[in-house]
């Protein structure tokens, strides 16, 4: 490889540093290795909590956009991309959200979810065709996810999104300056990894926790959570039907399980609808219309 073709030097990136406590990792016993990894991950929750202000500012900007019909896109490569796709795919079963509301895009496409296509992360225009196919607009929001903060695919996604007028954020695990096209920079300072540069470890764990925060708080603010209950879930399998029955009994303990199941069926498997039907003694159509009139907020519907 010629000097002109050398890759950028990333030795300054925090996630690329050598961990001072794991230089002899390969010489530890299996139990010692497990304990070392577990101890190292103890910083994860603190890293996310330290970024709470930045996360909150981003989510507050996001909520109104999604409420008015905008979408949230995660864009990343490798582990970062897979985590974005994972978080996006879990929103519909958890919050009964439209699958198009939160979308995960990964460098290399769906095949990269199972087979590494790491070279695709070097293309700053790699997501351009996806943005065009999705019809990305100024109502939408794009989060570039890059543990080290240098991935061209993620940084390019932020630039391309801003050119379309979208709200942009960059989620990283290494301190860096905010790019010019980035509206919100979220830094999770997780430090060096037990295996040098392996950001699937605690950087990946912190990223997953931050994404959990984004979508959980987003949909809670949109009225899809009541207290700490997932009242907007759709009961589509035995586990969820059981959870839905138990949730209904929390709102009306006079109902037995069979009565809850019957009510749930009458509500089309929708927990929130069933709660309103029971509380107001109305049919499904009326309950759905009432919920729609209060923006889907159960607390308002029951007031």
C-alpha positions as CSV (number, residue, x, y, z in Angstrom):
1,X,0.0,0.0,0.0
2,X,1.4,3.4,-1.0
3,X,1.7,6.2,1.5
4,X,-0.9,8.1,-0.4
5,X,-3.4,5.3,0.1
6,X,-2.9,5.0,3.9
7,X,-6.1,5.3,5.9
8,X,-6.6,8.2,8.3
9,X,-4.7,7.9,11.6
10,X,-7.3,7.3,14.3
11,X,-4.9,6.9,17.2
12,X,-6.4,10.0,18.9
13,X,-9.9,8.4,19.1
14,X,-10.7,7.4,22.7
15,X,-12.3,4.1,21.7
16,X,-9.1,3.1,19.8
17,X,-6.8,3.6,22.9
18,X,-5.3,0.6,24.6
19,X,-7.0,-0.2,27.9
20,X,-4.5,0.1,30.8
21,X,-6.1,-2.8,32.8
22,X,-6.3,-5.5,30.1
23,X,-2.8,-5.7,28.7
24,X,-2.6,-9.3,30.0
25,X,-6.2,-10.3,29.1
26,X,-5.2,-13.4,27.2
27,X,-3.3,-14.7,30.2
28,X,-6.3,-14.5,32.6
29,X,-8.5,-17.5,33.5
30,X,-11.9,-17.8,31.9
31,X,-13.5,-16.6,35.1
32,X,-11.1,-13.6,35.4
33,X,-11.8,-12.7,31.8
34,X,-15.6,-12.7,32.4
35,X,-15.2,-10.6,35.5
36,X,-12.9,-8.1,33.8
37,X,-15.5,-7.6,31.0
38,X,-18.3,-7.2,33.5
39,X,-16.3,-4.7,35.6
40,X,-15.4,-2.7,32.5
41,X,-19.1,-2.4,31.5
42,X,-19.8,-0.7,34.9
43,X,-19.2,2.7,33.3
44,X,-22.0,2.3,30.8
45,X,-24.9,3.7,32.7
46,X,-22.8,6.6,34.0
47,X,-21.7,7.4,30.5
48,X,-25.4,7.6,29.3
49,X,-26.5,9.5,32.5
50,X,-23.7,12.1,31.9
51,X,-25.1,12.7,28.4
52,X,-28.7,13.1,29.8
53,X,-28.9,16.8,29.0
54,X,-27.8,16.3,25.4
55,X,-30.2,13.3,25.0
56,X,-33.1,15.2,26.5
57,X,-32.5,18.2,24.3
58,X,-32.5,16.0,21.2
59,X,-35.6,14.0,22.3
60,X,-37.5,17.3,23.0
61,X,-36.8,18.5,19.5
62,X,-37.7,15.1,18.1
63,X,-41.1,14.6,19.8
64,X,-42.9,17.5,18.1
65,X,-41.6,16.4,14.7
66,X,-42.8,12.8,15.1
67,X,-46.1,14.0,16.5
68,X,-46.6,16.0,13.3
69,X,-45.8,13.1,11.0
70,X,-42.0,13.1,10.8
71,X,-39.9,10.0,11.0
72,X,-36.7,9.0,12.8
73,X,-33.9,7.4,10.9
74,X,-30.9,5.7,12.5
75,X,-27.8,5.4,10.2
76,X,-24.7,3.4,11.1
77,X,-22.2,0.8,10.0
78,X,-21.2,-2.5,11.7
79,X,-22.3,-2.8,15.3
80,X,-23.7,0.8,15.3
81,X,-25.9,0.1,12.3
82,X,-27.1,-3.2,13.7
83,X,-28.0,-1.6,17.0
84,X,-30.0,1.1,15.2
85,X,-31.9,-1.5,13.2
86,X,-32.6,-3.5,16.4
87,X,-34.0,-0.5,18.2
88,X,-36.1,0.5,15.3
89,X,-37.5,-3.0,14.8
90,X,-38.6,-3.2,18.5
91,X,-40.7,-0.1,18.4
92,X,-43.8,-1.5,16.6
93,X,-44.3,-4.5,19.0
94,X,-43.6,-2.4,22.0
95,X,-45.5,0.7,21.2
96,X,-47.8,-0.4,18.3
97,X,-46.1,2.3,16.2
98,X,-46.1,2.4,12.5
99,X,-43.0,0.6,11.2
100,X,-42.2,3.6,9.1
101,X,-41.9,5.9,12.1
102,X,-38.5,4.7,13.3
103,X,-36.3,3.2,10.6
104,X,-32.8,1.7,10.9
105,X,-30.4,1.9,8.0
106,X,-27.1,0.1,7.9
107,X,-24.1,0.3,5.6
108,X,-24.3,-2.6,3.2
109,X,-28.1,-3.1,3.6
110,X,-30.0,-5.9,5.3
111,X,-27.4,-8.5,4.4
112,X,-24.9,-6.6,6.6
113,X,-27.1,-7.5,9.7
114,X,-25.7,-11.0,9.5
115,X,-22.5,-10.8,7.5
116,X,-19.9,-8.1,7.9
117,X,-19.6,-5.6,5.1
118,X,-17.3,-3.2,6.9
119,X,-15.8,-1.7,3.7
120,X,-19.2,-0.1,3.0
121,X,-18.7,2.2,6.0
122,X,-16.0,4.2,4.2
123,X,-18.5,5.7,1.7
124,X,-19.9,9.1,2.9
125,X,-22.6,8.9,0.2
126,X,-23.5,5.3,1.1
127,X,-27.0,6.2,2.4
128,X,-27.9,8.5,-0.4
129,X,-30.0,6.0,-2.4
130,X,-31.9,4.9,0.8
131,X,-32.7,8.6,1.6
132,X,-34.0,9.0,-1.9
133,X,-36.1,5.8,-1.7
134,X,-37.5,6.8,1.6
135,X,-38.3,10.3,0.4
136,X,-36.4,12.0,3.3
137,X,-37.8,15.4,4.0
138,X,-37.4,18.4,6.3
139,X,-40.0,16.9,8.7
140,X,-37.7,13.9,9.4
141,X,-34.9,13.4,11.8
142,X,-31.6,11.5,11.2
143,X,-29.2,10.1,13.8
144,X,-25.8,9.1,12.7
145,X,-24.4,6.4,15.0
146,X,-20.6,6.0,15.1
147,X,-18.8,4.8,18.2
148,X,-15.5,6.4,17.3
149,X,-17.2,9.4,15.8
150,X,-15.3,9.1,12.5
151,X,-17.2,6.7,10.3
152,X,-17.7,8.3,6.9
153,X,-21.1,6.5,6.3
154,X,-22.6,7.9,9.5
155,X,-21.1,11.4,9.1
156,X,-22.2,11.4,5.5
157,X,-25.7,10.6,6.5
158,X,-25.8,13.6,8.8
159,X,-24.5,15.8,5.9
160,X,-26.9,14.4,3.4
161,X,-29.9,14.7,5.8
162,X,-29.1,18.3,6.6
163,X,-29.0,19.1,2.9
164,X,-32.6,17.9,2.7
165,X,-33.5,20.1,5.7
166,X,-33.9,17.3,8.3
167,X,-33.0,17.6,12.0
168,X,-29.7,15.8,12.6
169,X,-27.9,14.2,15.5
170,X,-24.6,12.3,15.9
171,X,-24.3,9.7,18.6
172,X,-20.7,8.8,19.5
173,X,-18.7,7.2,22.3
174,X,-15.5,9.3,21.9
175,X,-15.2,13.1,22.4
176,X,-15.1,15.1,19.2
177,X,-16.2,18.5,17.9
178,X,-19.7,18.9,16.6
179,X,-19.8,18.6,12.8
180,X,-21.2,21.7,11.0
181,X,-24.2,19.8,9.7
182,X,-25.0,18.3,13.1
183,X,-27.8,19.9,15.2
184,X,-27.3,17.7,18.2
185,X,-24.0,16.0,19.3
186,X,-24.5,13.2,21.9
187,X,-21.2,11.9,23.4
188,X,-21.2,8.8,25.6
189,X,-17.7,8.7,27.1
190,X,-17.0,5.0,27.5
191,X,-13.2,5.1,27.1
192,X,-11.0,2.3,25.8
193,X,-12.3,-1.2,25.3
194,X,-11.0,-4.4,27.0
195,X,-10.1,-5.5,23.4
196,X,-8.5,-2.5,21.8
197,X,-10.9,-0.9,19.4
198,X,-13.7,-3.5,19.8
199,X,-16.6,-1.1,20.1
200,X,-19.1,-4.0,20.1
201,X,-18.2,-4.2,23.8
202,X,-19.1,-1.3,26.2
203,X,-19.4,1.3,23.5
204,X,-22.0,-0.9,21.9
205,X,-23.8,-1.5,25.2
206,X,-23.9,2.3,25.9
207,X,-25.2,3.0,22.4
208,X,-28.0,0.5,22.9
209,X,-28.9,2.1,26.2
210,X,-28.9,5.5,24.6
211,X,-31.2,4.3,21.8
212,X,-33.5,2.7,24.4
213,X,-33.7,6.1,26.0
214,X,-34.5,7.9,22.8
215,X,-37.4,5.7,21.6
216,X,-38.8,4.9,25.1
217,X,-39.0,8.5,26.1
218,X,-40.2,9.5,22.6
219,X,-43.2,7.2,22.6
220,X,-43.9,7.8,26.3
221,X,-44.2,11.5,25.4
222,X,-46.5,10.6,22.5
223,X,-48.9,8.9,25.0
224,X,-48.1,5.3,24.3
225,X,-47.2,4.6,28.0
226,X,-49.4,5.0,31.0
227,X,-47.5,5.1,34.3
228,X,-45.0,2.3,33.5
229,X,-47.4,0.2,31.5
230,X,-47.2,-0.5,27.7
231,X,-50.8,0.3,27.1
232,X,-50.4,0.6,23.3
233,X,-49.1,-2.9,22.7
234,X,-51.0,-5.1,20.3
235,X,-51.7,-8.6,21.8
236,X,-50.5,-10.8,19.0
237,X,-49.1,-13.8,20.8
238,X,-49.7,-15.8,24.0
239,X,-47.1,-13.8,26.0
240,X,-48.6,-10.4,24.9
241,X,-52.2,-11.6,25.5
242,X,-51.2,-12.6,29.0
243,X,-49.5,-9.3,29.6
244,X,-52.5,-7.4,28.2
245,X,-54.9,-9.4,30.4
246,X,-52.9,-8.5,33.5
247,X,-52.7,-4.9,32.4
248,X,-56.5,-4.7,32.0
249,X,-57.0,-6.2,35.5
250,X,-54.8,-3.4,36.9
251,X,-57.4,-0.9,35.6
252,X,-60.4,-3.0,36.8
253,X,-59.7,-5.7,39.3
254,X,-63.3,-6.9,39.2
255,X,-62.6,-8.5,35.8
256,X,-61.4,-12.1,35.7
257,X,-59.0,-13.3,33.1
258,X,-61.6,-14.8,30.8
259,X,-63.6,-11.5,30.9
260,X,-60.4,-9.6,30.1
261,X,-59.7,-11.9,27.2
262,X,-63.2,-11.3,25.9
263,X,-62.9,-7.5,26.3
264,X,-59.5,-7.6,24.5
265,X,-60.9,-9.5,21.6
266,X,-63.8,-7.0,21.3
267,X,-61.1,-4.2,21.2
268,X,-59.3,-5.8,18.3
269,X,-56.4,-6.9,20.6
270,X,-55.6,-3.2,21.5
271,X,-55.1,-2.7,25.2
272,X,-55.7,1.0,25.3
273,X,-58.9,0.7,23.4
274,X,-60.1,-2.0,25.8
275,X,-59.3,0.1,28.8
276,X,-61.4,3.0,27.4
277,X,-64.2,0.7,26.3
278,X,-64.5,-0.7,29.9
279,X,-64.0,2.6,31.7
280,X,-66.6,4.5,29.7
281,X,-68.9,1.6,28.8
282,X,-68.6,2.4,25.1
283,X,-68.1,0.3,22.0
284,X,-64.8,-0.1,20.1
285,X,-65.5,2.5,17.4
286,X,-66.5,5.1,20.0
287,X,-63.5,4.3,22.1
288,X,-61.1,4.6,19.2
289,X,-62.7,7.9,18.1
290,X,-62.4,9.3,21.7
291,X,-58.7,8.3,21.9
292,X,-58.0,9.9,18.5
293,X,-59.6,13.1,19.8
294,X,-57.1,13.3,22.7
295,X,-54.1,12.4,20.6
296,X,-54.1,8.8,21.8
297,X,-53.3,9.8,25.4
298,X,-54.9,7.3,27.7
299,X,-54.7,9.6,30.8
300,X,-56.6,12.3,28.9
301,X,-59.1,9.8,27.6
302,X,-59.9,8.6,31.1
303,X,-60.0,12.1,32.7
